[in-house]
């Protein structure tokens, strides 16, 4: 069985979500993936820090607050808790939740960008250009589609004002050297190639402050300016680990960071952000993982498109573990996926009700009738032992390579093989004895192993599986994958029957 490379620290982040959007299943896709990766790394014994949060500055927020007759501060205080509530409902295990309106973040932004200014990479000039308020981004005229933002489809507005600029052009060679020397720094490879091609096309210096609004982090060397929302937001990754205030903590966690982001913000995270880190005299992030969009009817979810799906409604309907499983299993991290209720229902019935749920129910029932409700130990020579070794190695490799869908696909192979073994042996028809014990003990061992491999995706369901087969519900730091080696189920434990783990749903 393969082993997992030891990682002392694993710092994983989601994008910080703009508060003017209600949490939707696209946000949930990114956050649940990050949560599953964090949970896996806790299982392997790594020191984990998982950060998410909200982006609360910028023109959109100020305009929305004014339209609702309130201040930006009151408006963001009303909206930010929606994300905290959504992640709690999805069993997201973040260690920190950052809001860009917090005082700690203002201090970190001023310290970080002040360092870049002191290093000579920020200067004053005048900016003229087309601007999309919806995505808080400037566009070259060639990037517009008939005068509209290429992402939101709304007319771009012409802005002209005195700004401070970041000397991005000074880092073209350094960025290209970074892509070449650290091939895993931007994943998948197609996104690294995209970023590299953009940089090779020539970099222009970028505007990083505004004088046309007050809702933002004030520039410490010029009180008439606030930092443009993106160059405030990106610094959140440093704020959470004590940049500028706790050097020891910062040194412990940086640059061991894995940013999980959507493909629409690739340029900010794979070009702007590493260049800013270089300018401030710190290392670029260890890795940026770029995921695709979760589409509805082929369209990206958006407030204006009226195709947003609330994760809370899905949880109420299907249960939290089914929603998490579908988000992780159906769309490989890095690719676009299409979300539908029909797809969720089909995956639920096939994988959760018919395979995993049925296996647990059948084993518990037969252990009750043939073994007096006490689970036997697994058979060391079972055909399933060799299958399990391969499955564990494959799943562990997939989790370590940030591919939850492949890890779950491997785990479900063991579930299917175990169901097939039961169908062939038919222990429910046999006379109690060593042969029945061997079959049922091996099925219980398969359930134990699956409860570890799938725990990052479905913590509640896996805890329930463990409890029903007599194990502690919380696996704790199991130092995977070694603890998933065949033979770990001790036998002699009470096995409990219970209600259907995943009741089958009507299509």
C-alpha positions in Angstrom: 0.0 0.0 0.0 1.3 3.5 -0.9 2.2 6.0 1.7 1.3 9.7 1.8 4.0 12.3 1.9 4.2 13.8 5.3 3.1 17.5 5.4 3.8 19.3 8.7 1.5 22.2 8.0 -1.5 22.6 5.6 -3.0 26.0 5.2 -6.1 26.0 2.9 -8.2 29.0 1.9 -11.3 29.7 -0.1 -12.0 32.9 -1.9 -13.6 35.4 0.4 -17.1 35.9 -0.9 -18.6 39.2 -1.8 -21.3 40.0 0.7 -23.7 41.4 -1.9 -24.3 37.9 -3.2 -26.4 35.5 -1.2 -24.6 32.2 -0.6 -25.4 29.8 -3.5 -24.3 26.3 -4.5 -21.4 27.7 -6.5 -20.0 29.2 -3.3 -20.8 25.9 -1.5 -18.8 23.9 -4.1 -15.6 25.8 -3.4 -16.1 25.8 0.4 -17.0 22.1 0.7 -14.0 21.1 -1.4 -11.7 23.2 0.8 -13.4 21.7 3.9 -12.9 18.1 2.6 -9.2 18.8 1.9 -8.8 20.3 5.4 -10.5 17.3 7.0 -8.3 14.8 5.1 -5.1 16.6 6.1 -6.3 16.5 9.7 -6.8 12.7 9.3 -3.2 12.2 8.1 -1.9 14.1 11.1 -1.0 17.4 9.6 -1.3 20.7 11.4 -4.2 22.3 9.5 -5.5 25.9 9.2 -8.6 26.4 7.2 -9.7 30.0 6.3 -12.8 31.4 4.7 -14.6 34.7 5.0 -16.3 37.7 3.3 -15.1 40.5 1.1 -16.9 43.7 2.3 -15.4 46.8 0.8 -15.8 48.4 -2.6 -18.2 50.5 -4.7 -20.9 47.8 -5.0 -21.3 47.6 -1.3 -21.4 51.3 -0.8 -24.0 51.7 -3.5 -26.1 48.8 -2.2 -26.0 50.3 1.4 -27.1 53.7 0.1 -29.9 52.2 -1.9 -31.1 50.4 1.2 -30.9 53.6 3.3 -28.2 52.4 5.6 -24.4 52.7 6.1 -21.9 50.3 4.5 -21.0 49.1 8.0 -24.5 48.3 9.0 -25.2 46.7 5.6 -22.2 44.3 5.8 -23.0 43.4 9.4 -26.4 42.3 8.1 -25.1 40.3 5.2 -21.9 38.6 6.4 -23.6 36.3 8.9 -25.5 34.6 6.0 -22.3 33.0 4.9 -21.3 31.9 8.4 -24.8 30.3 8.8 -24.6 28.6 5.4 -21.2 27.1 6.2 -22.4 25.9 9.6 -25.3 24.2 7.9 -22.9 22.4 5.5 -20.7 21.2 8.4 -17.8 23.3 7.2 -14.9 23.1 9.7 -13.1 26.4 9.1 -10.7 27.4 11.8 -11.1 31.1 11.1 -13.7 33.3 9.4 -12.3 36.7 8.2 -14.2 39.8 7.4 -12.3 42.5 5.5 -13.9 45.1 7.7 -12.1 43.8 10.8 -9.5 46.0 12.4 -6.9 43.2 12.2 -7.3 43.1 8.5 -7.0 46.9 8.1 -3.7 46.8 10.0 -2.4 43.9 7.9 -3.3 45.6 4.6 -1.6 48.8 5.6 1.5 47.0 6.7 1.7 44.8 3.6 1.1 47.4 1.0 3.1 49.9 3.1 6.0 47.5 2.7 5.6 47.3 -1.1 5.5 51.1 -1.1 8.7 51.4 1.0 10.3 48.9 -1.4 9.7 51.3 -4.3 7.0 49.3 -6.2 4.1 51.7 -5.7 3.9 55.2 -7.4 1.3 57.9 -8.0 -0.2 58.5 -11.5 -3.5 59.0 -13.3 -5.7 56.2 -14.5 -8.1 56.3 -17.4 -10.1 53.2 -18.4 -13.2 51.1 -18.6 -14.5 49.7 -15.3 -17.1 47.1 -14.3 -18.7 47.9 -10.9 -20.2 44.4 -10.7 -16.8 42.7 -10.6 -14.8 45.6 -9.3 -12.3 45.3 -12.2 -10.8 47.5 -14.9 -10.8 46.2 -18.5 -8.9 47.1 -21.6 -11.3 48.2 -24.5 -10.2 45.0 -26.4 -11.5 42.9 -23.5 -15.0 44.3 -23.6 -17.8 42.6 -25.6 -19.7 45.3 -27.5 -18.9 47.7 -24.7 -20.0 45.3 -22.0 -18.1 43.5 -19.2 -17.1 40.0 -20.5 -18.2 38.4 -17.3 -21.4 40.2 -16.3 -22.6 41.4 -19.6 -23.2 44.9 -18.2 -22.0 48.2 -19.8 -18.6 49.2 -18.6 -18.2 52.7 -17.2 -15.4 55.1 -18.0 -13.4 56.1 -15.0 -10.6 58.7 -14.7 -8.9 59.5 -11.5 -5.6 59.9 -9.7 -4.5 56.5 -8.3 -1.5 54.8 -6.8 -0.1 52.1 -9.1 1.6 48.8 -8.4 4.7 48.3 -10.6 3.5 44.9 -11.8 5.6 45.2 -14.9 8.8 44.8 -12.8 7.9 41.2 -12.1 7.4 39.6 -15.5 10.6 37.6 -15.4 10.2 36.6 -11.8 6.7 35.3 -12.4 7.8 33.3 -15.4 10.7 31.8 -13.4 8.2 30.9 -10.6 5.9 29.1 -13.0 8.8 27.2 -14.5 10.5 26.3 -11.2 7.3 25.4 -9.3 5.1 23.4 -11.7 2.6 22.6 -9.0 2.3 26.2 -7.9 -0.7 26.7 -10.2 -3.0 23.8 -10.9 -4.3 22.4 -13.1 -1.6 22.8 -15.7 -4.0 24.5 -18.2 -4.4 27.4 -15.7 -0.7 27.7 -15.2 -0.2 27.8 -18.9 -2.9 30.5 -19.1 -1.3 32.6 -16.5 2.2 32.2 -18.1 0.8 33.2 -21.6 -0.8 36.3 -20.1 2.5 37.3 -18.5 4.5 36.6 -21.6 2.2 39.0 -23.4 3.6 41.8 -21.4 2.5 43.2 -18.0 1.1 46.7 -17.4 1.3 48.4 -14.1 -2.1 48.3 -12.2 -4.1 50.8 -10.3 -4.5 49.8 -6.6 -6.2 52.8 -4.9 -9.2 55.0 -5.4 -10.1 58.5 -4.4 -13.7 58.3 -5.6 -15.0 56.4 -2.6 -14.3 56.1 1.2 -15.5 52.6 1.9 -12.2 50.8 2.1 -8.9 50.5 3.9 -7.2 53.9 4.0 -3.8 54.3 2.4 -1.4 55.0 5.3 0.8 57.4 3.4 -2.0 59.3 1.7 -5.3 59.7 3.6 -7.1 60.8 0.4 -6.9 57.3 -1.0 -8.4 53.9 -0.1 -7.0 50.6 -1.5 -9.0 49.2 -4.4 -11.0 46.2 -3.1 -9.0 43.5 -4.8 -5.7 44.6 -3.3 -7.3 44.8 0.1 -9.1 41.4 -0.3 -6.0 39.4 -1.3 -4.2 40.3 1.9 -6.8 38.4 4.0 -4.6 35.3 3.5 -1.9 37.1 5.4 -4.1 38.7 8.0 -5.3 35.4 9.4 -1.7 34.2 10.1 -0.5 37.4 11.8 1.3 39.3 9.1 2.8 42.4 10.6 1.9 41.5 14.2 2.9 38.0 15.0 6.1 37.2 13.1 6.5 33.7 14.7 3.0 32.6 13.6 3.4 34.1 10.2 6.7 32.3 9.6 5.1 29.0 10.8 2.3 29.2 8.2 3.6 31.0 5.2 4.0 30.0 2.4 2.5 26.6 3.2 -0.8 27.8 1.8 -3.1 26.3 -0.8 -5.6 28.8 -2.3 -8.7 27.3 -3.7 -10.2 29.7 -6.2 -12.7 29.9 -9.1 -11.3 30.3 -12.6 -12.7 33.8 -13.0 -10.2 35.2 -10.5 -7.2 33.3 -11.9 -5.4 36.5 -13.0 -5.7 38.1 -9.6 -4.4 35.1 -7.7 -1.8 33.7 -10.2 -0.3 36.9 -11.5 -1.2 39.9 -9.3 -0.9 38.1 -5.9 2.4 36.3 -6.3 4.0 39.5 -7.7 2.7 41.5 -4.7 4.2 38.9 -2.4 7.5 39.2 -4.2 7.4 43.0 -4.0 6.8 42.8 -0.2 9.8 40.5 0.2 7.9 37.3 1.0 7.6 34.0 -0.9 4.7 33.5 -3.3 2.0 31.0 -2.1 2.8 27.4 -2.3 -0.1 26.5 -4.5 -3.2 28.0 -6.2 -5.8 25.4 -7.1 -8.2 26.7 -9.7 -11.6 25.1 -10.0 -14.2 25.5 -12.7 -17.7 26.8 -12.5 -20.7 24.9 -11.3 -23.2 25.7 -14.0 -27.0 25.5 -14.0 -28.5 24.8 -17.4 -25.1 25.5 -18.9 -25.0 29.0 -17.4 -22.9 30.4 -14.5 -24.8 31.1 -11.4 -25.5 34.8 -10.9 -27.8 37.1 -9.1 -28.8 38.8 -12.3 -29.4 35.4 -14.0 -31.9 34.3 -11.3 -30.4 30.8 -11.4 -28.9 30.8 -7.9 -29.6 27.7 -5.8 -29.5 28.0 -2.1 -27.3 25.3 -0.4 -29.6 25.6 2.7 -32.6 24.5 0.6 -30.7 21.5 -0.7 -29.6 20.5 2.8 -33.2 20.7 4.0 -34.3 18.5 1.1 -31.5 15.9 0.7 -29.5 16.1 4.0 -26.1 17.7 4.5 -24.0 14.6 3.7 -25.8 13.9 0.4 -25.2 17.5 -0.7 -21.5 17.4 0.2 -21.0 14.1 -1.5 -22.6 15.3 -4.7 -20.6 18.5 -4.8 -17.4 16.6 -4.3 -18.1 13.5 -6.4 -19.7 14.8 -9.6 -17.4 17.6 -10.7 -13.6 17.0 -10.7 -11.8 19.9 -9.1 -10.5 22.0 -12.1 -13.4 21.3 -14.5 -16.7 22.9 -15.1 -19.7 20.9 -13.9 -23.5 21.2 -14.4 -25.7 21.1 -11.3 -29.3 19.8 -11.4 -31.8 18.3 -8.9 -32.1 15.3 -11.3 -28.3 14.7 -11.1 -28.3 15.0 -7.3 -31.2 12.6 -7.0 -29.6 10.1 -9.3 -26.3 10.2 -7.5 -28.1 10.0 -4.1 -30.0 6.9 -5.1 -27.2 5.1 -6.9 -24.2 5.7 -4.6 -25.8 6.5 -1.2 -29.1 4.6 -0.9 -28.4 1.6 -3.1 -24.7 1.1 -2.4 -23.5 2.5 0.9 -26.8 2.6 2.8 -27.8 -0.8 1.6 -24.5 -2.3 2.6 -24.7 -1.0 6.1 -28.3 -2.1 6.6 -27.7 -5.5 5.2 -24.6 -6.2 7.2 -26.2 -5.0 10.5 -29.3 -7.1 9.9 -27.3 -10.3 9.1 -24.9 -9.8 12.0 -28.0 -9.5 14.2 -29.5 -12.7 12.9 -26.4 -14.9 12.5 -24.0 -13.5 15.1 -26.2 -12.3 17.9 -25.5 -8.7 17.1 -21.7 -9.0 17.7 -19.5 -8.2 14.8 -16.8 -10.8 13.9 -13.3 -10.0 13.0 -12.3 -9.8 9.3 -10.8 -12.6 7.3 -7.1 -11.9 6.6 -7.3 -14.0 3.4 -10.5 -12.4 2.1 -10.5 -11.3 -1.6 -11.5 -7.9 -0.3 -8.2 -7.4 1.5 -6.3 -7.0 -1.7 -9.0 -4.8 -3.2 -9.0 -2.6 -0.1 -5.2 -2.2 -0.1 -5.4 -0.8 -3.7 -8.4 1.3 -2.9 -6.8 2.9 0.1 -3.6 3.7 -1.8 -5.6 5.2 -4.7 -7.9 7.2 -2.4 -5.0 8.5 -0.3 -3.1 9.6 -3.4 -6.2 11.4 -4.8 -6.9 13.2 -1.5 -3.2 14.3 -1.3 -3.4 15.5 -4.9 -6.6 17.6 -4.2 -8.9 15.4 -6.2 -11.8 14.5 -3.9 -13.9 13.1 -6.8 -11.2 10.4 -7.5 -10.8 9.6 -3.8 -14.5 9.0 -3.5 -14.7 7.0 -6.7 -12.0 4.7 -5.3 -13.9 4.3 -2.0 -17.1 3.3 -3.8 -15.2 0.6 -5.6 -14.7 -1.1 -2.2 -18.4 -0.6 -1.4 -19.5 -2.2 -4.7 -17.0 -5.1 -4.3 -18.2 -5.8 -0.8 -21.9 -5.8 -1.9 -20.9 -8.3 -4.7 -19.1 -10.5 -2.1 -22.2 -10.6 0.0 -24.4 -11.4 -3.0 -22.1 -14.3 -3.9 -21.8 -15.7 -0.4 -25.4 -15.1 0.7 -24.6 -15.3 4.5 -28.2 -14.7 5.3 -29.0 -18.2 4.0 -26.1 -19.9 5.6 -25.8 -21.7 8.9 -23.9 -19.6 11.5 -20.2 -20.6 11.8 -16.7 -19.6 10.8 -17.5 -19.1 7.1 -20.3 -16.7 7.9 -18.2 -14.9 10.4 -15.4 -14.4 7.9 -17.7 -12.9 5.3 -19.5 -10.6 7.7 -16.3 -9.6 9.5 -14.7 -8.6 6.2 -17.8 -6.6 5.3 -17.6 -4.8 8.6 -13.9 -4.1 7.9 -14.8 -2.7 4.5 -17.3 -0.4 6.2 -14.6 0.7 8.7 -12.2 1.6 5.9 -14.9 3.4 3.9 -15.8 5.4 7.0 -12.2 6.7 7.0 -11.8 7.3 3.3 -15.1 9.1 3.0 -15.0 10.9 6.3 -13.7 14.2 4.8 -16.7 14.2 2.4 -19.5 13.0 4.7 -18.5 13.4 8.4 -22.0 12.8 9.8 -22.8 9.7 7.8 -19.3 8.2 8.4 -19.6 8.9 12.1 -23.0 7.1 12.1 -21.5 4.1 10.3 -18.7 3.9 12.8 -21.1 4.1 15.7 -23.3 1.4 14.3 -20.4 -1.1 13.9 -19.2 -0.4 17.4 -16.4 2.1 16.8 -15.9 5.6 18.2 -17.9 8.0 15.9 -15.1 10.5 15.6 -12.0 8.8 13.9 -9.7 11.5 15.3 -6.2 11.8 13.9 -6.0 8.3 12.4 -2.7 8.9 10.7 -4.0 7.8 7.4 -3.5 5.8 5.3 -1.8 3.4 7.6 -4.8 3.2 9.9 -6.9 2.0 7.0 -4.8 -1.1 6.5 -6.8 -4.3 6.3 -7.5 -6.0 9.6 -8.2 -3.0 11.8 -11.7 -4.0 12.8 -11.2 -5.9 16.1 -14.4 -7.9 16.2 -16.3 -8.6 19.3 -18.1 -5.2 19.1 -21.9 -4.7 19.2 -23.4 -3.9 15.8 -26.5 -1.9 15.8 -29.4 -1.8 13.4 -31.0 1.6 12.7 -33.1 3.6 10.3 -32.0 3.8 6.7 -28.8 5.9 6.4 -30.0 7.3 3.1 -33.7 6.5 2.4 -34.2 6.0 -1.3 -35.8 9.0 -3.1 -38.4 9.0 -5.8 -37.0 10.2 -9.1 
